[in-house]
Amino acid sequence: MEGGRAVELLGRLIAENQAAAATAVAGCERQAITEIFRTLDMCAFAFRMAPNRLDLVKHDVARHQMLMGAAPALQPLLAKVGSCSGPMPWGPSSDRLTEYMDNYLWRCGTLHSLHRLASLERYGLSRTKFEGERRLTIEIEHGRAEAADRHAELWLIAQQLKTTGALAPLSAAQLKRIRRRLDERSSTDLGGWFIRYSFDEALMERGLQRIRQLEAWWPEATALADDAMVGGRTFRQWKDACRLVAAQALSHLEFCTRLVSTHRHLDLRNLLTLYRTRGDIAHGWHANGYEPVWADMATRSMTLDGESNPGWLSHYDTPFPFYVDLGPDFALVPSMSALLNPFVGMVRHLRGHYRRDWDTAVDAREDRLRKELAALFPGPRYEVAPSGFKLKRQDGSVLTDIDAAIVDHLHGTVALVQIKWYDVSSRSLRERDSRRRNMLGAGTWVDRVHGWVANRDSGTVMAALGIRNLSAKSSGPPVLIVMTRHAARFSGEASADRRSAWVSWPEFARTVHGCLSSADVLRIVAARHAPTESSPVDASLAQQISKTLYSFDGVEIEVFIRES
């Protein structure tokens, strides 16, 4: 295993790529950053608004790599742009610069992705091997369990979007009215290559409603309770600030797509990305009722600059800003965040700048999940305890906590639940490993609760917890469940205690919805999600599902992905 050497090689290739680009665009950093975000905005548009968007999300590797390359590609440019002054250079994209920046963005994304794959070896999830000095192979095991958790989360999101009405199509009459309003308020500008339009309150309100309907799509929107206080503001106020600028971006996108459909000479690439003066940005907040201090706080939480970009880079994440630093006078205003994730940048900022407030606020997460459990298991058949319990030893000392208890009065079954609701880790390897270790730490909880239950049945345990038992029978011992808000399973990990179910909240909800109403649901869920004993997969026997060869500056890198 040569993971350290591979990571070093890939880091050097990334640095050389950045240095070459920085030299090529020296003195034109603002134009280079503009072209990068024009490409990123077009990628976001393709993945969210193109007629064939589902196929593109699944198969368009190049656009995914470009999004992956945003942070490393921007790093050397943002480091210099802070001192840029003078009028903002603004014009349509040139074929030459677009081609150069697109190639640079793709190279950054591909190398950054390969760097992450090689870094997985530290966690036992990849294997690297050199064949000579200029050929590297990386073998990855694709974890089906983690993929299943992601699919379950998508299922739950779809259910929530149906509830909010986000998936309901517009009627022909509604479309006709919207298009008429767009046509009345927009026209070309700057000699015919750009767009101008006047504010429309009805269209803006439509954008605000749309973002509110889609909140369930982005897990960061539920990171805290709406009334949690962070930085002197409620989490709902922070989200509403994001919702405001995201709605402005959606309104802009509607004007752009409509104008392009009626003016065939226009290039959508030139329209999606805007720039604004710092003063105009502040005035926009003030006009919407934000006093200066709050406006400045909101702006900083949504801005990407040379100081904030390294955080995205080290986590292998794509930054989603509403504003991008172009020096003391101007900021770029991309549209990608409104389409792909309006809240992740703000949440990342709050976690980093108001850590004490954030850590205090996360304590309320257990109460929120108990309420969601109560909605999933309505009475009178079911009962979800409104608070947790402390289990005590005979000497009165605390043995451990029960975060939630669910009772099925029809079958006499009780489920004792340990809740693990950690922050979304996205592509960060360090945070992923921290979540994995935290998750496995629940094995101590399983052992203690199992020992406390001993040989008692559900009815006896309910009595010990002070829960009324409305059933005339008990279906056996309580079931134990370790439940996470997001991922509950990790590739390469097979040491979870089989005396408990280990399941994410989305997978739990999907399993419950799939059971017959008369079934002993809690016992079915527990049995289905208890770990099974299996032998480690021999890499030589695993099914190979893909092989890709890359070449960078004379170095060949071949990636094998195997299913595990």
Secondary structure, DSSP 8 states (H G I E B T S, - for coil): --HHHHHHHHHHHHHHHHHHHHHHTTT-HHHHHHHHHHHHHHHHHHHHHSTTHHHHHHH-HHHHHHHHTHHHHHHHHHHHHTT--SS-------HHHHHHHHHHHHHHHHHHHHHHHHHGGGGTSEEEEESSSSEEEEEEEE-HHHHHHHHHHHHHHHHHHHHHTTT----HHHHHHHHHHHHHHEEEEGGGTEEEE---HHHHHHHHHHHHHTGGG-GGGGSS-TT-EETTEEHHHHHHHHHHHHHHHHHHHHHHHHHHHH-TT--THHHH-EEEEHHHHHHHHHHTT--HHHHHHHHHHTEE-TTTHHHHHHTT-----SEEE-SSSEEEE-SHHHHH-SSHHHHHHHHHH-HHHHHHHGGGHHHHHHHHHHHHS-TTTEEE-SS-EEEE-TTS-EEEEE-EEEEETTTTEEEEEEEE-----TT-HHHHHHHHHHHHTHHHHHHHHHHHHTT--HHHHHHHHT-----S---SS-EEEEEESS----TT-----TTSEEEEHHHHHHHHHTS-TTS-HHHHHHHHTS--------TTTS-EEEEEEEEETTEEEEEEEEE-
